Amino acid sequence: MTVKLLALSGSARRASHNLKLVRAMSDGAVAAGAEVTLIDWNAFVLPVFNEDIESELPAAAVQLKTLFASAQGFLIAEPEYNGGYSALMKNAIDWVSRPLPGTPPGSVFKNKTVVIAGATTGRWGSVRSIRQLREVMGYLGCIVLPDTLSVNEAGKAFDADGKLLDAKTAELAAATGAALARVTAALHKP
Ligand SMILES: Cc1cc2nc3c(=O)[nH]c(=O)nc-3n(C[C@H](O)[C@H](O)[C@H](O)COP(=O)(O)O)c2cc1C
């Protein structure tokens, strides 16, 4: 059975370093046999979550939740904003955590696997945001793999094609994706 993974950058920025990083992680997952769907945030523009507007449900929330529901695991590359993970990611998590009409009941997170890495232009990389997001994903019932990668000074880390310049870092990024693919496949072994 082919494992289905969802890949998410915590930044919607067009030239996002985290988008480049999650692509590198996805390459590793695909090489290990997984099928990866990369989220394009421009196709899922969500309002800031507010229980008052849940009844006027944005179509993007239903579509996003459907994608989360169909995935068996999540690959995430998360930036750091003011010492925390991104509002974009928290907003998406809050929307897809809700029981939306037209989508199957139950949690889209419980017992799903997740690997969380991240990149920032700062000296310390995404260490704080990765730690915080690991806690939230664990709270939601995800199996958070120990594999991770924090890329610092991301402005210098990628070439013009969006590939990681340092071979060891590229290897680690691919290894996070491969680890997620392998563990998820093992959990879903018939
Ligand atoms: C509002 C804001 C806050 C930021 N806070 C941090 C931070 O706490 N730590 C850090 O290393 N970089 C910080 N940065 C720099 C980001 O790491 C940098 O903009 C990064 O490229 C964002 O990720 P992206 O390339 O995927 O869009 C901040 C940037 C912005 C715009």
The ligand as a Gaussian input file, in Angstrom:
#p B3LYP/6-31G(d) Opt

LIG

0 1
 C        7.294000      39.052000      12.088000
 C        8.571000      38.243000      11.957000
 C        9.119000      37.682000      13.073000
 C       10.285000      36.900000      12.971000
 N       10.776000      36.286000      14.096000
 C       11.832000      35.454000      13.980000
 C       12.283000      34.695000      15.109000
 O       11.737000      34.765000      16.195000
 N       13.348000      33.878000      14.936000
 C       13.995000      33.765000      13.725000
 O       14.964000      33.006000      13.642000
 N       13.569000      34.452000      12.641000
 C       12.507000      35.283000      12.734000
 N       12.037000      35.959000      11.625000
 C       12.712000      35.784000      10.325000
 C       12.099000      34.591000       9.574000
 O       12.801000      33.460000       9.994000
 C       12.255000      34.769000       8.068000
 O       11.454000      35.825000       7.627000
 C       11.930000      33.475000       7.306000
 O       12.470000      33.578000       6.028000
 C       10.418000      33.193000       7.260000
 O       10.175000      31.945000       6.678000
 P        9.867000      31.722000       5.103000
 O       11.145000      32.004000       4.377000
 O        9.480000      30.298000       5.013000
 O        8.771000      32.673000       4.692000
 C       10.900000      36.741000      11.717000
 C       10.321000      37.340000      10.584000
 C        9.172000      38.081000      10.700000
 C        8.556000      38.672000       9.447000

